[in-house]
């Protein structure tokens, strides 16, 4: 008995030595929480926006919190963001990304793969290649929307808006970036989407390592099913696929990745490319449906191009729609921008304060909280204002201020710096084409005219565009004018 007590005391002392942390004058304010080791992990995971907002009120624009044994320094001053975004010597992006890649996709790739894969994305998702992708995406969207409407030519069809938006955009995106023109029947697409949504529903717990035993089994099964469905992708050179997936698979082969690793890497790219457009389109259509003035403004703008080819939408300026989309993303895009501190770094804040970032800690920016929901930058930040990003003359508004100073970062849905989203233009064009088609070819309305937007799923803060906690039910049918033209 006495030896058990001694061992427990020794273990407690060792734990104290390993986890104890004292704040020095050069450190940011430190908040370890009351639970040993875990610290603020529960609050952070349950509702990061609420928790970090409380920490900001308590400590200011920079502070360090303990989360499951790690110390995370959170920086919320947008004037100081470049100190993190532009530092490649002391702060590292790839280590945390590799950790998530392993947890979520059970995937390990060589460190140098990141830069090479990013170069491939830039090569195939920008410039002339972007034009081809836009055309392909528009064609697939048109066919999918037409097929959806052909099932209910006369009667209204009721459906949840989230499933409607996510489903159509996922299928169009899959066909554009991964699909085989010779093998893209609706049964295959529906099966892939169904498995994908199971995986997406487990993704946050996978990232945090909080799956229950039965959820681990389900995650493994779904991951394997998706990898099998993706196994043929990019194998045949003449399959009609976009060239980027061939190039990406060849890169994986060049670094010695076996077929299983290649499929897991494609699954990662599938989620990265399709995980945000559908939810973003849901929020945008939802905000328009619950804000009649906004809907009328967007429809009026679209009416000027509704008689032209859908592809013309890519060359026509749509400032009202663009503002409504940017406002939607301001409210719902909630990624963490995370770096590992690999060398001690003194950070010189814009307000003149200096703090030391310790090696081994993490640094996190949370643009949703600041600048996107900062009332000093955006008045009534919780409210959807479709024209927030328009000047009085209708031109795009890009001048926003805090403490009398003009901001470089007033909204950051696409990240920033060298790790900004390469697929930004394709995503914007895809959402624009989708919303245009839905609003010009369909009669669309809420099943309940008094319905309100659902609350967000607070557990998904930090992982791109938020998803709703519940559905917003709509009904839709082909416009009468479209029927008459058939």
VENVENRA-V103948 format. One record per residue. N is the residue number from 0. RES is the residue in three letters. SS is DSSP state (@ for helix, = for strand, . for the rest). PHI is phi in whole degrees, -180 to 180 (NA if undefined). Layout:
# VENVENRA-V103948
N:RES:SS:PHI / N:RES:SS:PHI
This chain:
# VENVENRA-V103948
0:UNK:.:NA / 1:UNK:@:-63 / 2:UNK:@:-69 / 3:UNK:@:-63 / 4:UNK:@:-63 / 5:UNK:@:-62 / 6:UNK:@:-63 / 7:UNK:@:-65 / 8:UNK:@:-64 / 9:UNK:@:-64 / 10:UNK:@:-63 / 11:UNK:@:-64 / 12:UNK:@:-66 / 13:UNK:@:-63 / 14:UNK:@:-60 / 15:UNK:@:-62 / 16:UNK:@:-64 / 17:UNK:@:-75 / 18:UNK:@:-110 / 19:UNK:.:-68 / 20:UNK:.:-145 / 21:UNK:.:-108 / 22:UNK:.:-86 / 23:UNK:.:-102 / 24:UNK:.:-61 / 25:UNK:.:-82 / 26:UNK:.:-85 / 27:UNK:.:-64 / 28:UNK:=:-51 / 29:UNK:=:-112 / 30:UNK:=:-132 / 31:UNK:.:-86 / 32:UNK:.:78 / 33:UNK:.:-97 / 34:UNK:.:-94 / 35:UNK:.:-54 / 36:UNK:.:64 / 37:UNK:.:-63 / 38:UNK:=:59 / 39:UNK:.:-102 / 40:UNK:@:-57 / 41:UNK:@:-64 / 42:UNK:@:-63 / 43:UNK:@:-61 / 44:UNK:@:-73 / 45:UNK:@:-73 / 46:UNK:.:-159 / 47:UNK:@:-62 / 48:UNK:@:-63 / 49:UNK:@:-65 / 50:UNK:@:-65 / 51:UNK:@:-69 / 52:UNK:@:-63 / 53:UNK:@:-67 / 54:UNK:@:-65 / 55:UNK:@:-64 / 56:UNK:@:-63 / 57:UNK:@:-81 / 58:UNK:@:-116 / 59:UNK:.:106 / 60:UNK:.:-83 / 61:UNK:=:-147 / 62:UNK:=:-164 / 63:UNK:=:-118 / 64:UNK:=:-123 / 65:UNK:=:-93 / 66:UNK:=:-136 / 67:UNK:.:50 / 68:UNK:.:84 / 69:UNK:=:-103 / 70:UNK:=:-105 / 71:UNK:=:-117 / 72:UNK:=:-92 / 73:UNK:=:-102 / 74:UNK:=:-111 / 75:UNK:.:-125 / 76:UNK:.:-102 / 77:UNK:@:-62 / 78:UNK:@:-69 / 79:UNK:@:-107 / 80:UNK:.:-63 / 81:UNK:@:-63 / 82:UNK:@:-62 / 83:UNK:@:-93 / 84:UNK:@:-65 / 85:UNK:.:-98 / 86:UNK:.:-96 / 87:UNK:.:-104 / 88:UNK:.:-90 / 89:UNK:.:-97 / 90:UNK:=:-119 / 91:UNK:=:-121 / 92:UNK:.:-86 / 93:UNK:@:-71 / 94:UNK:@:-67 / 95:UNK:@:-69 / 96:UNK:@:-61 / 97:UNK:@:-65 / 98:UNK:@:-62 / 99:UNK:@:-65 / 100:UNK:@:-61 / 101:UNK:@:-71 / 102:UNK:@:-65 / 103:UNK:@:-83 / 104:UNK:@:-110 / 105:UNK:.:52 / 106:UNK:.:-124 / 107:UNK:.:-123 / 108:UNK:.:-126 / 109:UNK:.:-57 / 110:UNK:.:-57 / 111:UNK:.:-74 / 112:UNK:@:-62 / 113:UNK:@:-60 / 114:UNK:@:-67 / 115:UNK:@:-68 / 116:UNK:@:-69 / 117:UNK:@:-66 / 118:UNK:@:-63 / 119:UNK:@:-63 / 120:UNK:@:-61 / 121:UNK:@:-64 / 122:UNK:@:-64 / 123:UNK:@:-102 / 124:UNK:@:-112 / 125:UNK:.:-128 / 126:UNK:.:67 / 127:UNK:@:-63 / 128:UNK:@:-63 / 129:UNK:@:-62 / 130:UNK:@:-61 / 131:UNK:@:-67 / 132:UNK:@:-64 / 133:UNK:@:-61 / 134:UNK:@:-64 / 135:UNK:@:-64 / 136:UNK:@:-61 / 137:UNK:@:-62 / 138:UNK:@:-65 / 139:UNK:@:-68 / 140:UNK:@:-61 / 141:UNK:@:-59 / 142:UNK:@:-66 / 143:UNK:@:-69 / 144:UNK:@:-65 / 145:UNK:@:-62 / 146:UNK:@:-65 / 147:UNK:@:-64 / 148:UNK:@:-77 / 149:UNK:@:-67 / 150:UNK:.:-79 / 151:UNK:.:-143 / 152:UNK:.:-64 / 153:UNK:.:-109 / 154:UNK:.:-101 / 155:UNK:.:-68 / 156:UNK:=:-114 / 157:UNK:=:-103 / 158:UNK:=:-163 / 159:UNK:=:-74 / 160:UNK:@:-64 / 161:UNK:@:-64 / 162:UNK:@:-66 / 163:UNK:@:-60 / 164:UNK:@:-72 / 165:UNK:@:-64 / 166:UNK:@:-62 / 167:UNK:@:-67 / 168:UNK:@:-71 / 169:UNK:@:-63 / 170:UNK:@:-65 / 171:UNK:@:-65 / 172:UNK:@:-65 / 173:UNK:@:-64 / 174:UNK:@:-62 / 175:UNK:@:-71 / 176:UNK:@:-104 / 177:UNK:.:-127 / 178:UNK:.:-77 / 179:UNK:=:-105 / 180:UNK:.:-58 / 181:UNK:.:-89 / 182:UNK:=:-149 / 183:UNK:.:-134 / 184:UNK:.:-67 / 185:UNK:@:-64 / 186:UNK:@:-63 / 187:UNK:@:-64 / 188:UNK:@:-62 / 189:UNK:@:-64 / 190:UNK:@:-67 / 191:UNK:@:-64 / 192:UNK:@:-64 / 193:UNK:@:-62 / 194:UNK:@:-67 / 195:UNK:@:-60 / 196:UNK:@:-68 / 197:UNK:@:-62 / 198:UNK:@:-66 / 199:UNK:@:-62 / 200:UNK:@:-68 / 201:UNK:@:-101 / 202:UNK:@:-61 / 203:UNK:@:-65 / 204:UNK:@:-67 / 205:UNK:@:-61 / 206:UNK:@:-63 / 207:UNK:@:-96 / 208:UNK:.:67 / 209:UNK:.:-117 / 210:UNK:.:-69 / 211:UNK:.:-77 / 212:UNK:@:-53 / 213:UNK:@:-70 / 214:UNK:@:-72 / 215:UNK:@:-62 / 216:UNK:@:-64 / 217:UNK:@:-64 / 218:UNK:@:-61 / 219:UNK:@:-64 / 220:UNK:@:-66 / 221:UNK:@:-66 / 222:UNK:@:-59 / 223:UNK:@:-66 / 224:UNK:@:-61 / 225:UNK:@:-66 / 226:UNK:@:-63 / 227:UNK:@:-67 / 228:UNK:@:-67 / 229:UNK:@:-89 / 230:UNK:.:-55 / 231:UNK:.:-78 / 232:UNK:.:-64 / 233:UNK:.:82 / 234:UNK:.:-79 / 235:UNK:.:-89 / 236:UNK:.:-69 / 237:UNK:.:-105 / 238:UNK:.:-81 / 239:UNK:.:89 / 240:UNK:.:-73 / 241:UNK:.:-61 / 242:UNK:@:-67 / 243:UNK:@:-64 / 244:UNK:@:-70 / 245:UNK:@:-64 / 246:UNK:@:-63 / 247:UNK:@:-67 / 248:UNK:@:-66 / 249:UNK:@:-64 / 250:UNK:@:-62 / 251:UNK:@:-62 / 252:UNK:@:-65 / 253:UNK:@:-65 / 254:UNK:.:-92 / 255:UNK:.:88 / 256:UNK:.:-72 / 257:UNK:.:-77 / 258:UNK:@:-62 / 259:UNK:@:-63 / 260:UNK:@:-65 / 261:UNK:@:-61 / 262:UNK:@:-67 / 263:UNK:@:-65 / 264:UNK:@:-66 / 265:UNK:@:-67 / 266:UNK:@:-63 / 267:UNK:@:-60 / 268:UNK:@:-67 / 269:UNK:@:-62 / 270:UNK:@:-67 / 271:UNK:@:-62 / 272:UNK:@:-88 / 273:UNK:@:-116 / 274:UNK:.:-80 / 275:UNK:.:-121 / 276:UNK:@:-63 / 277:UNK:@:-62 / 278:UNK:@:-58 / 279:UNK:@:-63 / 280:UNK:@:-64 / 281:UNK:@:-59 / 282:UNK:@:-62 / 283:UNK:@:-63 / 284:UNK:@:-63 / 285:UNK:@:-63 / 286:UNK:@:-64 / 287:UNK:@:-66 / 288:UNK:@:-67 / 289:UNK:.:-98 / 290:UNK:.:-133 / 291:UNK:@:-54 / 292:UNK:@:-64 / 293:UNK:@:-66 / 294:UNK:@:-61 / 295:UNK:@:-63 / 296:UNK:@:-66 / 297:UNK:@:-69 / 298:UNK:@:-63 / 299:UNK:@:-63 / 300:UNK:@:-65 / 301:UNK:@:-67 / 302:UNK:@:-62 / 303:UNK:.:-72 / 304:UNK:.:-124 / 305:UNK:.:-70 / 306:UNK:.:-95 / 307:UNK:.:-100 / 308:UNK:.:-64 / 309:UNK:@:-58 / 310:UNK:@:-67 / 311:UNK:@:-65 / 312:UNK:@:-60 / 313:UNK:@:-74 / 314:UNK:.:-108 / 315:UNK:.:-88 / 316:UNK:.:-77 / 317:UNK:.:-132 / 318:UNK:@:-63 / 319:UNK:@:-68 / 320:UNK:@:-61 / 321:UNK:@:-59 / 322:UNK:@:-66 / 323:UNK:@:-63 / 324:UNK:@:-68 / 325:UNK:@:-63 / 326:UNK:@:-67 / 327:UNK:@:-61 / 328:UNK:@:-69 / 329:UNK:@:-59 / 330:UNK:@:-84 / 331:UNK:@:-127 / 332:UNK:=:-83 / 333:UNK:.:-136 / 334:UNK:=:-77 / 335:UNK:.:-89 / 336:UNK:=:-105 / 337:UNK:=:-118 / 338:UNK:=:-135 / 339:UNK:=:-94 / 340:UNK:=:-85 / 341:UNK:.:-97 / 342:UNK:.:-142 / 343:UNK:.:-57 / 344:UNK:=:-141 / 345:UNK:=:-90 / 346:UNK:=:-102 / 347:UNK:=:-99 / 348:UNK:.:-68 / 349:UNK:.:-63 / 350:UNK:.:-87 / 351:UNK:.:98 / 352:UNK:.:-75 / 353:UNK:=:-125 / 354:UNK:=:-139 / 355:UNK:=:-97 / 356:UNK:=:-95 / 357:UNK:.:-84 / 358:UNK:.:-60 / 359:UNK:.:96 / 360:UNK:.:-83 / 361:UNK:=:-113 / 362:UNK:=:-118 / 363:UNK:=:-134 / 364:UNK:=:-103 / 365:UNK:.:-132 / 366:UNK:.:-60 / 367:UNK:@:-58 / 368:UNK:@:-73 / 369:UNK:@:-152 / 370:UNK:@:-101 / 371:UNK:@:-65 / 372:UNK:.:-114 / 373:UNK:.:-82 / 374:UNK:.:-66 / 375:UNK:.:-74 / 376:UNK:.:-94 / 377:UNK:.:-124 / 378:UNK:.:-62 / 379:UNK:.:44 / 380:UNK:.:-63 / 381:UNK:.:-78 / 382:UNK:.:-97 / 383:UNK:.:-80 / 384:UNK:.:-126 / 385:UNK:.:-63 / 386:UNK:.:-104 / 387:UNK:.:-60 / 388:UNK:.:-104 / 389:UNK:=:-124 / 390:UNK:.:-80 / 391:UNK:.:-62 / 392:UNK:.:-86 / 393:UNK:.:89 / 394:UNK:.:-82 / 395:UNK:=:-61 / 396:UNK:.:-96 / 397:UNK:.:-130 / 398:UNK:.:-106 / 399:UNK:.:-130 / 400:UNK:=:-132 / 401:UNK:=:-141 / 402:UNK:.:52 / 403:UNK:.:80 / 404:UNK:=:-108 / 405:UNK:=:-71 / 406:UNK:.:-95 / 407:UNK:.:-79 / 408:UNK:.:-113 / 409:UNK:.:-111 / 410:UNK:.:-161 / 411:UNK:.:-139 / 412:UNK:.:-69 / 413:UNK:.:-106 / 414:UNK:.:74 / 415:UNK:.:-164 / 416:UNK:@:74 / 417:UNK:@:-68 / 418:UNK:@:-105 / 419:UNK:.:-66 / 420:UNK:.:-68 / 421:UNK:.:-69 / 422:UNK:.:-89 / 423:UNK:@:-56 / 424:UNK:@:-66 / 425:UNK:@:-64 / 426:UNK:@:-64 / 427:UNK:@:-63 / 428:UNK:@:-64 / 429:UNK:@:-65 / 430:UNK:@:-64 / 431:UNK:@:-62 / 432:UNK:@:-63 / 433:UNK:@:-65 / 434:UNK:@:-65 / 435:UNK:@:-59 / 436:UNK:@:-62 / 437:UNK:@:-64 / 438:UNK:@:-79 / 439:UNK:@:-97 / 440:UNK:@:-107 / 441:UNK:=:-120 / 442:UNK:=:-88 / 443:UNK:=:-130 / 444:UNK:=:-154 / 445:UNK:=:-75 / 446:UNK:.:-63 / 447:UNK:.:-112 / 448:UNK:.:-57 / 449:UNK:.:-99 / 450:UNK:.:-63 / 451:UNK:.:-111 / 452:UNK:.:-62 / 453:UNK:.:-68 / 454:UNK:.:-70 / 455:UNK:=:-83 / 456:UNK:.:-79 / 457:UNK:@:-68 / 458:UNK:@:-72 / 459:UNK:@:-96 / 460:UNK:.:-58 / 461:UNK:=:102 / 462:UNK:.:-124 / 463:UNK:.:83 / 464:UNK:=:-69 / 465:UNK:.:-68 / 466:UNK:.:-119 / 467:UNK:=:-81 / 468:UNK:.:-96 / 469:UNK:.:117 / 470:UNK:.:-117 / 471:UNK:.:-121 / 472:UNK:=:-87 / 473:UNK:=:-124 / 474:UNK:=:-134 / 475:UNK:=:-152 / 476:UNK:=:-158 / 477:UNK:=:-65 / 478:UNK:.:-62 / 479:UNK:@:-61 / 480:UNK:@:-65 / 481:UNK:@:-69 / 482:UNK:@:-65 / 483:UNK:@:-66 / 484:UNK:.:-83 / 485:UNK:.:-78
